Amino acid sequence: MQIKCIKTLVLCACLCVLSACTIKPWVKPYERENLADPIMSFESHPTSTRYINHVYEAREAGRGAEGSAGGGCGCN
C-alpha cells in the first residue's frame, strides 16, 4: 500500500515538473511595444556612457570589458 502511494506521488511530481516545460513564445507581438520603450534601456544617455567607458578603458587599461573600440592611448 505504501509503495503504491509513493509511486503515485512520484508520478504526480513528475507531471508537475514536465508541465512547466511547455513551449510558449516568451514575448507576444503586442507586448513588444512596451519592451521597446526608451525607459526600458539600461542607460539614459548611451552616447555619453560609451564615451565614459572608452575613457575609463584607456586610463585603467581595462580594455574589452565594456565593448568599446579604440587604442590604449585614448586617441581613438
C-alpha positions in Angstrom: 0.0 0.0 0.0 2.8 2.4 0.9 4.7 1.7 -2.3 1.7 2.4 -4.4 1.2 5.8 -2.6 4.9 6.7 -3.1 4.7 5.8 -6.8 1.6 7.9 -7.2 3.3 10.9 -5.5 6.4 10.5 -7.7 4.2 10.4 -10.8 2.4 13.5 -9.8 5.6 15.3 -9.1 7.0 14.3 -12.5 3.8 15.5 -14.2 4.1 18.9 -12.4 7.7 19.3 -13.4 7.0 18.3 -17.0 4.0 20.7 -17.3 6.4 23.6 -16.7 8.4 22.7 -19.8 5.7 23.6 -22.4 6.9 25.7 -25.3 5.3 29.1 -25.5 6.5 32.3 -27.0 8.1 34.4 -24.4 7.1 37.8 -25.8 3.9 38.2 -27.6 3.8 40.6 -30.6 1.6 43.0 -28.8 3.9 43.1 -25.8 7.0 44.1 -27.8 5.8 47.7 -28.0 6.2 48.0 -24.2 9.7 46.4 -24.2 10.9 48.8 -27.0 10.1 51.8 -24.8 13.1 54.0 -24.2 12.6 53.8 -20.5 13.5 50.1 -20.7 17.1 50.8 -21.8 20.0 50.3 -19.4 21.4 53.8 -19.7 19.6 57.1 -20.2 22.4 58.6 -22.5 24.0 55.8 -24.5 26.5 58.0 -26.3 27.9 59.6 -23.2 28.0 56.2 -21.5 30.1 54.8 -24.4 32.4 57.8 -24.2 32.9 57.5 -20.4 33.6 53.7 -20.8 36.1 54.4 -23.5 38.0 56.9 -21.3 37.9 54.5 -18.4 39.4 51.7 -20.5 42.1 54.0 -21.9 43.2 55.2 -18.4 42.8 52.0 -16.5 44.0 49.6 -19.1 40.8 47.6 -18.7 40.2 47.1 -22.4 37.4 44.9 -23.6 35.2 44.7 -20.6 32.7 47.2 -21.9 32.9 46.5 -25.6 34.0 49.9 -26.9 36.7 50.2 -29.6 39.9 52.2 -29.6 43.5 52.2 -28.7 45.1 52.3 -25.3 46.4 55.8 -25.7 42.9 57.3 -25.7 43.2 58.8 -29.2 40.5 56.8 -30.9 
